[in-house]
């Protein structure tokens, strides 16, 4: 089974998504579902580490730092991760809300 390492910043981002939903929509129930939703998607990587498309297959002008990243989408969230086949480990480094201009952060 593939090891999955999640950057602490990802947890911080997820909490930010929750705060946004509570603050702007006063919907604690929807906000409380976000971590489980995202965790369930990330859990897939344990068995299927190459399930995500390479980000370069989807977008042009990606910064070289991101060229080996894969992308998974769950609802409005984009998860970016690296898969290192040598040690069978996925590194979940970024999560973005797809309703924001997250491409500006990874584009040249």
PyMOL commands that set and color helices and strands:
alter all, ss='L'
color gray80, all
select helices_A, chain A and resi 8-25+28-46+55-57+64-66+103-106
alter helices_A, ss='H'
color red, helices_A
select strands_A, chain A and resi 3-6+53-54+70-74+77-84+89-97
alter strands_A, ss='S'
color yellow, strands_A
deselect
rebuild
show_as cartoon
